[in-house]
């Protein structure tokens, strides 16, 4: 089993890890203690009344949810409804539960699953789904995982209902795995432990939790494009130490990183979460780049080519991405605002983040995994960045940056997108030198 070591760059000792509670020692909700409540009720011979969850409409929720409620709502205890109340009885169905969960109307599916279970999430982008997706979903189902994805919007026609084998308005329908990958964006799998990621039997996981804050004026450095303050963000270096029986799995160690945001209000919809994110850099590549810039404070176009080709930019084996010197000259010309013929480390990291963004878009639109974008794929990729042009402009781009078949590889896609982002796009004229 591997051991984890977090290095925080010489900062003060981290706070003790906060756990979610156990069966023997559950975490207190609203500062309430079950044993104390039980003894108080038995001593006073009165039924418990939860002051933090009053029998009022406000406890059910607000907004659209209230419009679905009947005009008169009665609050009753279970024994007032049936003689022998049971939480779960025979012939239970997933459609039996109707509950005020207004908080689910805001946030991500992954957040809701973690709220329900306290488990960990595994997110699979379906446009880049692994070939064994069906086997992964079967393992998840058999191991008691919860799964969710972005739902399809709009009303279904009668023809669509028949195609999806949909018979009633309960949210259930059927579709092929191929259609599922095409129509949905992400699949979220939530499990109490991350062992779903392990294909080998007998693997054990270690857990480490770090608590941090973004404080305005101190540790809130913003996104990576805020070059003057980005370094202020909390930073953690994760080192995987050799543990028991690690020799057997030395080259197959999985690491799951989850970033969670604590809510300031018990109702999420009354205190919407802030936009947060985390950047993960692999040590080998990052160390190489850092050491390179320690020797060279600025890099020229030949050195830019060396660094860019250290990255892995393609998922298609038949079309590996290697940046040519000519492409690096185009990139350098776009980013060299000081006309020095060089880039410093901050400018290079800004470029790297742009390339990661371009890579994500490119691979999502490269449906056949050929390493090239066709004309329609190019149009969809450009529109992903919020740019809309006439079809004649996309044809012009494909002729300028594509091959004889009007297909564009990732290298030329980067050059095109950098030119459009930095120089902008005019409504009447587009210059593509």
N, C-alpha and C positions, 0 to 999 in steps of 0.2 A: 504494500500500500504506500503510495507516495506521501511525502510530508510537504506542507506548504509553508513558505516563509515570506512574509510581507516586509519590505523595506520602504520606509516613508521619507527617506531623505533627511534624517536627523531631526525630525520634528518631535514634539512632546509625546509622551507615552499615550497610546490610543486608549479610548474608553473601553471598559469591559464589554464583551459581546452581549448584546441584548437578545435573549431567546424568546420564542413565541409561546412558550409554555409546554407542559407535558400533561399526561393524564393524571399523574399523581400530584403534580403541582401546577395547575392551570394558571394561565395569565389572567389577572383580574380585569374585567370589563367595567368601565366607568367607576373604577375604584371600589367595586363590590366584591365581597368575599362570601362564597356560597355557605361555608360552615357557619359563619356569623349570622347570615340571613336565616338559615335553617333553625338555629337555636332560638333566635328572636321570635320567629313565627310559632314555634312549639311552645315557648314560654307564655306568649300572649294569646295563644289559641286563635290566631287570626291568619287568614290567607295572605300570601305575599302580594304586595302592590308595588310595582316597579315605578319609582318616581322618575327614572330616566327614560321610560318608555310609556308615557301616559296614554290613556284610552281616548285619544283625540285624533282628528283627521291628519294633523301635522306629523304624527308618527308613521302614517302610511306612506306619505310622500307629498309631492306637489306637482304642479304643471299638468302635462298631458295625462298622467296616471289618474288624477282626480276626476277627470272628465269621463273615465271609464267606469267609475263607481256608481252604484245605485244612489238614489236621492237620500235614502235613510240607511245609515250604517249602524248596526248593533254590535256592541262588544260583549262577548260571552266567554266564560271559561270552558275548557273541553268537556267537563262533566255536565255542563248545561246543554251540550249538543248531543251527546250520546251517553249511554249508561256506563260503558266500559271503554273510555278513550285510549287509543293506542297511536303512537307516532307512526309506526309502519305496520300495516296489516297485510293479509294475503292478497294476491292479485294486484299488487302495487304497480302503478304506471307512472312514467315520467311526466304525464299530463295531469297528474292529480294535484300538484302543488301550484297554488296561486298565492303570490306573496307580494307585498309592497317592497320592491327593491328598486327605488327611483335612481339610486346611485349608478345602476347599470346603464343609464341613459347617457353617461358621459365616460370617456376614457377608452382604453383598449380592451380587447378580449383577454389578452394576457393578464392585465391587471385584475379583471373580474375573477379569473381562475385562481390567481394567487390569493385574492381576498377570501375565496371560498375554502381553500385547502391549506394555505400556508406552504405550498410546495414550490417546485422550481419549474421553469418553463423551457421548452425547446421550440424554437421557431424555425420553420422551413419555408423558404420562399419558393412558391410553386412553379414560378417560371424557370427556376434553377433546381428543380426537384431531383433528388437522387434516383437512380434507376430502381432501387428497392423500396420506393415509397410505400407501396402496398404492404410489404412485409413489415415495415416500420409501424404502419397504422394498425396492423393485426396484433403486433406485439404490444402496442399501446393499449388496445382494447382488451386483450386478454389479461394484462397486468393491472387493470383497473384505473387507467389514466382518464383524465378529462381532456376532450379535444374541442377546439373551436376554430372558426375562421370567419372572414368577412362575408356577411350575407349578401345575397343578391337583392338589389333594390327594385322597386316598381311592382306593378301587378302582373300576374301571369295570365296569358290567354288560355282558352280551353285547349288549344292544340299543345301549348307548352305544358299544361297540366298532365295531359295524356303522355307526352314524351317523358316527363319526369315521374310518372306513376304517382302523381299527387292526387289524393282523393278528398282531403279535408284541410281546413285552415288551422293546422296545428304546427306548422313549421317543418313538417317532415316531407321529404321527397327523395327520389332515387336518381342516380346518374352514374355514368361510367367514370373510371379513374382518369381517363384521358380528358373528359369534359371538366372534371373537377380541377385538374391542373390548369386547364385553359381559362376557366371562368372565375376562379378564386385567386386571391393574391397571396395569402399566407395561411399556413396551417400551424396552429399553436397547440402543443401537447404539454399538459401539466401533470406532474407526478410528485409524490411526496419526496422521492429521492431521485437523483439524476441517473440511476443505473440503466435507464432505457438507452442511453448513449453507448453502453458497453455491450459489445457482442460476445465477449468471453464470459463464461460462468465463473463465479467466485471472486470477481473483482469487488473491492471495497472502495468507498469514497471518503475523503476527508473534507471537512467543512471549515472555512475560516470566514469571518464576517468583519468588515471594517466600517466604522461609523465616521462620516465626515459632513461638512457643511460648506455651502457656498455663501459667503458673507460679503455683502456689498462693500467695496473699497478695500477688501482684504484677500479673500480666496475666490471671489467671483471673477474669473478671468474671461468669461465669454467663449465663443466658438473659436476655432483655430484660425479663422481669418482675421481675428483681432490680434494682430501680431505683437502689439505692445504689451498686452495683458494676458495672453493665453497661458503663459508659463505660471501664472499665479494660481491656476486651478489646482485642487488637491491631486497629488500624484502618488501612485503606488507601484512598486516594482515587485512582481511576483516571481519567486524563485522556487522551482520544483526540486526538492531534495530527494536523494535516493532513499527509498524505504524498504520494508520487508518484501521479498519476492519481486523486487522491481526489475531484476535482470531479465526476467521472462517477458516483460511488457515495456522494456525501456524505450522502444520506438513507437509505442501506441498509447501514449498517455493522453487522455482527454481532460480538458479544463472547461468548466462552465462558469461564465461570469454573468452575474445578474445585477442590474442597477435598479434599486427601488427607492421611491420617494415617499417619505412619511407625510401623512395628511395633517394639516393644522386644525381640521374640523371633522367631526364625526360623520358629517354628510359631505361626500366628495363634491356633489353638484353645487354646494354652497361655498366651496373653496376649491375652484378648479386647479389642477396641478400645473406647475410651471413646466416649460419645455426644457428637458434635461437630456444629456447624452454622455456617452463615454467613448473615448478613442483608445484602441488597443494596438500597441506596436509590438511586433516580434523582436525579441532581443537581438538575434543575430543580424538582421537587416538594419535595425535601428542603431546598434553598436557600430556596424560598419559605416553607416552614414555619419554618425557623430564623430567617430575617429577620423573619417575623411575630412570633415570640416574643421577638426582640430588642427590638421596639417595644412589645410587650404581654407582660408576664411571666405574665399569666393571661388566659384567654379566657372570654367569656360565651357564652350559648347561641347568639346570632346569629353570633358569630365561629366557633363550633364548626361551624355549618352551612356557612359559607364554606369552611373547611378540608376538611371531609369531602367536599364536592362538587367539590374539586379532584382527588380520586382517581377511578380508573376501577374500578368495582365490578361491572360486568356484561359478559358476553360475548355477550349477546343484543341484536342491534341494534334489535329491535322493542320492547324494554322497558328503556331506559336507566335507571340508578339515580340518583335525586336525593333526598337526604335533606330531608324537609320540616322546618319549624320545630317542629312538634308532635313529630316523631320525635326531634329533637335535644333537646327538653325531657325526653323519657323517658330518653334516654341520659344526659343531664346529671344527672338525678335519681338514676340508678343509681350513677354514679361519683363524685358530689360528697359524699365522706365527711366533708368539713369544713364542709358546709352553708354554703359561701361563694358558691354560684351560679356558680363558675368552675372551670376546670381549668388546672393548670400544664403545662409542656412534658413532664415525665416522665409525668404522668397521661395526657396526650394520646397519647404514643407507646405507652403500655401499651394504650390503647383501639385504636390503629391496628393493633397486632399481633393483637388479638382479632378485629378486623374482617377481617384477612387470613385468619385461621383459619376464620372463619364463611364467607367468600367461597369458600374451597377446598371446604368441605363442601357449600355451597349449589350450586355449579356442578357438583359430582360427582353430586349427586342430581337436578339439573334435566336429566333425560335428553333431553327434547324441545327443550331450549334455548329455552323460552318465557319465561324470566325469572320463573317462578312454580313453587312446589312444590305438588303435589297432596297429598292426605291421606296416602297410602302413602309418598310421597317425604318428607314432613315427619317421619313416624315413623322412617324410615331415617336422616334427618339428625340427629334428636335422639339416637338410639341411637349414632350415630357419636361423640358426646361422652360416651358411657358412661352415659346416662340411659335407663332403661326404665320405661315407664308403660303403664297399661291403655289400650285403644283409645278408651274414652270420654273420656279426658283429651286425646287428640290431636284428637278432634272438637271439644272445648271450646276448645282452642287455635286451631283453624282458624276457629271462629266468632268468636272474640275478635280475632284478628289477621289473618284472611283476608278476601277479598271475598265477594260473594253466592254464588260457586261454591265456596267453601271453599278457595280457592287463596291462597297467601301469597307476596308478593314479598320481595325481599332486604331492603328497608328494615324491614319488619315482622318478618322473620325475625331480624334483628339485635336489635331491641327484645325479642323473645321470649327469645332465647338469653342476652342479658345479664341479663334478669330471673331466668332459671332458674339461671345460673351464680353470680350474686352473692347472690341471696336463698336459693338452694337449693330443693330439691323435697322436700316431705313425703310420706310414704308414703300418708297417708290424705286429706290435703287439699292442693289446689293453688290458690293465689290468683292470679288473672289479672285485676287491676283494669284 
